[in-house]
Amino acid sequence: GAGVSQSPSNKVTEKGKDVELRCDPISGHTALYWYRQSLGQGLEFLIYFQGNSAPDKSGLPSDRFSAERTGGSVSTLTIQRTQQEDSAVYLCASSLGNSPPTEAFFGQGTRLTVV
Amino acid sequence: GENVEQHPSTLSVQEGDSAVIKCTYSDSASNYFPWYKQELGKGPQLIIDIRSNVGEKKDQRIAVTLNKTAKHFSLHITETQPEDSAVYFCAASSTGTASKLTFGTGTRLQVTL
């Protein structure tokens, strides 16, 4: 079946522009995560959505970053006024939730380059 | 919140040797410990997971052990092959809607011929 889908796969943007990254989770998955991965680095947690609960935004690095999850399905990560340090791969993952905890499935990521 | 530490950050082994990656966690409520493998240019993929009601789990050349008392868990890969070369991440999570999956910092494994 279909996995987690992210679009675009690559995005090049000019410094100062806004970008939107999209994540289509696996159907029926109530939990959705966004992570950022800089070249050769680990997974930096950004934000976590679980069902109808308030999202855990504790990983967002600045107020230029925001995310929405509409209808409990598709999620959009928005970065305003992009900076060169925002260049990274942005990964989305979804799972059936945490009662009990279950496997998270990752998308292929969006590679963002800010020039 | 949960904190997961992972060691070593890089590991080089000869083909056929074993590789061991270790993680520690801080939250005693954590009860789910997955391991992910990330190949170049791809998203991480689950290779094995263990829950707190067991101490060890095996799947062919891969095994995971869990010591809840010490809050340690480890990944063991035996008879390593070049295709095992990748970055490996451990993670921990507990039950509950507020609990999220927390990852370690990753181990880059290189299997040399």
Boltz contact constraints between the chains, C-beta under 6 A:
constraints:
  - contact:
      token1: [A, 42]
      token2: [B, 105]
      max_distance: 6.0
  - contact:
      token1: [A, 42]
      token2: [B, 106]
      max_distance: 6.0
  - contact:
      token1: [A, 43]
      token2: [B, 103]
      max_distance: 6.0
  - contact:
      token1: [A, 48]
      token2: [B, 100]
      max_distance: 6.0
  - contact:
      token1: [A, 50]
      token2: [B, 97]
      max_distance: 6.0
  - contact:
      token1: [A, 53]
      token2: [B, 97]
      max_distance: 6.0
  - contact:
      token1: [A, 56]
      token2: [B, 100]
      max_distance: 6.0
  - contact:
      token1: [A, 91]
      token2: [B, 43]
      max_distance: 6.0
  - contact:
      token1: [A, 98]
      token2: [B, 96]
      max_distance: 6.0
  - contact:
      token1: [A, 98]
      token2: [B, 99]
      max_distance: 6.0
  - contact:
      token1: [A, 99]
      token2: [B, 95]
      max_distance: 6.0
  - contact:
      token1: [A, 100]
      token2: [B, 95]
      max_distance: 6.0
  - contact:
      token1: [A, 101]
      token2: [B, 32]
      max_distance: 6.0
  - contact:
      token1: [A, 101]
      token2: [B, 93]
      max_distance: 6.0
  - contact:
      token1: [A, 103]
      token2: [B, 46]
      max_distance: 6.0
  - contact:
      token1: [A, 104]
      token2: [B, 101]
      max_distance: 6.0
  - contact:
      token1: [A, 106]
      token2: [B, 43]
      max_distance: 6.0
  - contact:
      token1: [A, 106]
      token2: [B, 44]
      max_distance: 6.0
  - contact:
      token1: [A, 107]
      token2: [B, 43]
      max_distance: 6.0
  - contact:
      token1: [A, 108]
      token2: [B, 43]
      max_distance: 6.0
  - contact:
      token1: [A, 109]
      token2: [B, 43]
      max_distance: 6.0
